[in-house]
Structure formats: C-alpha cells, structure tokens
Amino acid sequence: MINLNDPTLYIFAGLPGSGKTTIARLLARHLGAAYIRIDTIEQALRDLCSINVQGEGYRLAYRVVADILSVGVSVVADSCNPIELTRREWERVALDAGTRYVNIEIVCSDAREHRRRVESRSPTVPGLRLPTWTEVESREYHDWTAERVVLDTSHKSEAECLNELLSKLASDTAAG
C-alpha cells in the first residue's frame, strides 16, 4: 500500500486529450505536491532558446524533479511519456532520489469522446501547438512492460476521475 504522505514521484503518461493534464493537476493540488509539465518546459525551451526540442525537455525535467524529491516533496510529472525509455528514466529519477514512484496511465477508451476532446481544446501553455486528431492517432506510443495504475477518463467527471485514482493509489502495491 502506498502512503500518500511519503515523498513519491507520480509519473503520468497518456495520449494528448486523454485527460492526463487535468487529472495530474488535480492530484498535485490534492496532495500538495509539486507539478511539472513537459509541455511547459519544452515550449519554454523553444521560446527562450530557439531550439528544435527533442529530448531536452525530459532531461531538464528529470534534473528539476530530482532536486524537488531530494528535499522530501512529492512530484506529479505530467507528460505523454509515450516510449519505454522515458518511462524507465522517470523511474530512475525516483530511485536515485531514494523515493517511491507510481506509473499512472490515463486513457480515454471512447474514441469519439477522445477525438472531441482533442479537436475542441485550447492550449493552456502560451505558444504551444496542440496536435490534431490524426497526429494523436498516429503518435508513437509503446506498450507497457511495467506495473502501472490505469485510469479511464471516458464519460467521467473530473471529481470521479480523481476519486477513482486516489482509491487505486491507496490500494496499489506496484510502486517502486
């Protein structure tokens, strides 16, 4: 069982429009945890450094998160986290800091609802170009090989999603 008061890295993953950012923010607020969003970091690198961002946003986030965990503060890391490599790197950050981690995959199992979300949302990071539905459908997204908590946001309110996630976290034994 995870003690929600112990410093933990909550590693979010999921396709754009799945509800990942909404749920990650709610969890961070509920826990009083730090919140790190890869979209914000990557857009800042584009805006401030005029670079074509590849993996720099993740690598910068790993360092910032390691510092936060090292002072005993939990972190909610919000990113698509679509490939095996980044998933293992997030876990390594927690392990190196001597803290626990929980992989959380957010999905929207109803394709029509997912598409509606993708096509109707507005960016919350200034300057960020949101992906189209076609880009979301064709995005590289590896199958999972590690334990994770899965939350399907389809046809659920934000409050229902948070409550379900908290319930799963309270009973989860898959944290590293």
Secondary structure, 3 states (H helix, E strand, C coil): CCCCCCCEEEEEECCCCCCHHHHHHHHHHHHCCEEEEHHHHHHHHHHHHCCCCCCHHHHHHHHHHHHHHHCCCCEEEECCCCCHHHHHHHHHHHHHCCCEEEEEEEECCCHHHHHHHHHHCCCCCCCCCCCCHHHHHHCCCCCCCCCCEEEECCCCCHHHHHHHHHHHHHHCCCCC
